[in-house]
Amino acid sequence: MKKVSKLILAICCSAVSTIGFGQHAFTNCSAAFLDNKMVVDKYSPTGKCRLSSNATGKLTVCTVNLLPTASQAVSNIPFRIAIRNKTTKTLLLLTKADVRQIDVHNVLTKCKKGDHIVLLTLDDQYAMPHNEILVQ
């Protein structure tokens, strides 16, 4: 019983230190938007990001105002894009420069169905839990 108590204490201390030290910098929620519509189906741990391979519009990453009925983009933030290959899981950096918006067609021409578009924020103040978009 004493070993179990020590194990529980160690797990709790680890969790507290991870929360206290690992996520202190994130102060703003952000999300991917396609023409001012959030890409993730719901901003929760179970939310999914998917795009049709023939989607059109401007892809942005914005801070987000999370409301009970709808979520609103607040301000664009700079980001970069990588493509994760479905087969090899290899990441390829698509945008070497920071962007604030990009025509999604230019990104999708580099993707195959099953690939993931990976959005990379450039500042640790932005939390972006849904940063991978599946290309369907």
C-alpha positions as CSV (number, residue, x, y, z in Angstrom):
1,M,0.0,0.0,0.0
2,K,2.9,2.3,0.8
3,K,4.3,1.8,-2.7
4,V,1.0,2.7,-4.3
5,S,0.7,5.9,-2.3
6,K,4.2,6.9,-3.4
7,L,3.4,6.1,-7.0
8,I,0.2,8.2,-6.9
9,L,2.1,11.1,-5.3
10,A,4.8,10.9,-8.0
11,I,2.1,11.0,-10.8
12,C,0.4,13.9,-9.2
13,C,3.7,15.9,-8.8
14,S,4.5,15.1,-12.5
15,A,1.1,16.3,-13.6
16,V,1.3,19.5,-11.6
17,S,4.8,20.3,-12.9
18,T,3.7,19.6,-16.5
19,I,0.8,22.0,-16.1
20,G,2.8,24.6,-14.2
21,F,5.9,24.6,-16.4
22,G,4.9,23.2,-19.7
23,Q,2.0,25.3,-20.7
24,H,2.5,28.6,-19.0
25,A,3.3,30.5,-22.2
26,F,0.0,29.8,-24.1
27,T,-2.3,32.7,-23.5
28,N,-4.4,32.8,-26.7
29,C,-6.6,30.1,-28.4
30,S,-6.1,29.9,-32.1
31,A,-7.7,27.9,-34.9
32,A,-7.5,27.4,-38.7
33,F,-10.1,29.2,-40.8
34,L,-11.1,28.8,-44.4
35,D,-12.8,32.0,-45.6
36,N,-13.7,33.0,-42.0
37,K,-15.2,29.5,-41.2
38,M,-13.4,27.5,-38.6
39,V,-12.0,24.3,-40.1
40,V,-12.3,22.1,-37.0
41,D,-15.9,20.7,-36.6
42,K,-15.9,21.5,-32.9
43,Y,-13.2,23.1,-30.7
44,S,-12.9,20.3,-28.2
45,P,-10.4,17.4,-27.6
46,T,-12.5,15.2,-30.0
47,G,-12.7,17.9,-32.8
48,K,-11.7,16.8,-36.3
49,C,-10.2,18.9,-39.1
50,R,-10.9,17.8,-42.7
51,L,-10.8,19.5,-46.1
52,S,-12.0,18.3,-49.4
53,S,-9.2,18.0,-52.0
54,N,-11.1,20.5,-54.1
55,A,-11.7,23.1,-51.4
56,T,-11.3,26.8,-52.3
57,G,-10.7,30.0,-50.3
58,K,-8.2,31.7,-48.1
59,L,-6.6,29.6,-45.3
60,T,-5.7,31.6,-42.2
61,V,-4.8,31.0,-38.6
62,C,-6.5,33.3,-36.2
63,T,-7.0,33.9,-32.6
64,V,-10.5,32.8,-31.8
65,N,-13.3,34.0,-29.6
66,L,-15.0,30.8,-28.5
67,L,-18.8,31.3,-28.0
68,P,-21.5,28.8,-27.1
69,T,-23.3,29.0,-30.4
70,A,-20.4,29.9,-32.9
71,S,-16.8,30.8,-32.8
72,Q,-15.4,34.0,-34.3
73,A,-12.0,34.7,-35.8
74,V,-10.4,37.7,-34.0
75,S,-7.0,38.5,-35.7
76,N,-4.8,36.7,-38.1
77,I,-1.5,35.4,-36.8
78,P,1.6,34.4,-38.8
79,F,2.1,30.7,-39.5
80,R,3.9,28.2,-41.7
81,I,2.6,25.1,-43.4
82,A,4.0,21.6,-43.7
83,I,2.6,18.6,-45.5
84,R,2.7,15.2,-43.7
85,N,2.7,12.4,-46.3
86,K,0.1,9.7,-45.7
87,T,2.4,6.8,-46.6
88,T,5.8,7.8,-45.2
89,K,4.7,10.2,-42.4
90,T,7.4,12.5,-43.7
91,L,7.0,16.2,-43.0
92,L,7.8,18.6,-45.9
93,L,7.9,22.3,-45.1
94,L,5.8,24.0,-47.8
95,T,6.1,27.7,-46.7
96,K,9.6,28.8,-45.8
97,A,8.4,32.3,-45.1
98,D,5.8,33.3,-42.5
99,V,2.3,33.7,-44.0
100,R,-0.9,35.3,-42.6
101,Q,-3.1,33.8,-45.3
102,I,-2.7,31.6,-48.3
103,D,-4.9,30.3,-51.1
104,V,-5.8,26.8,-50.0
105,H,-5.7,25.6,-53.6
106,N,-2.0,26.3,-53.7
107,V,-1.6,24.0,-50.7
108,L,-3.9,21.3,-51.9
109,T,-2.0,21.0,-55.2
110,K,0.9,19.7,-53.2
111,C,-1.2,17.1,-51.3
112,K,-2.7,13.7,-52.0
113,K,-5.8,12.3,-50.4
114,G,-4.9,11.1,-46.9
115,D,-2.1,13.6,-46.4
116,H,-2.3,16.1,-43.6
117,I,-1.8,19.8,-43.8
118,V,0.2,20.8,-40.7
119,L,-0.1,24.4,-39.5
120,L,2.8,25.7,-37.4
121,T,2.4,28.7,-35.1
122,L,5.5,30.8,-34.6
123,D,5.0,32.1,-31.1
124,D,4.4,30.1,-28.0
125,Q,1.6,32.4,-26.8
126,Y,-0.8,30.7,-29.3
127,A,-2.3,27.4,-28.4
128,M,-3.5,25.5,-31.5
129,P,-4.8,22.1,-30.5
130,H,-6.2,21.3,-34.0
131,N,-3.2,22.0,-36.2
132,E,-3.5,19.0,-38.6
133,I,-6.0,19.0,-41.4
134,L,-6.8,15.7,-43.2
135,V,-7.1,16.0,-46.9
136,Q,-10.0,14.0,-48.2
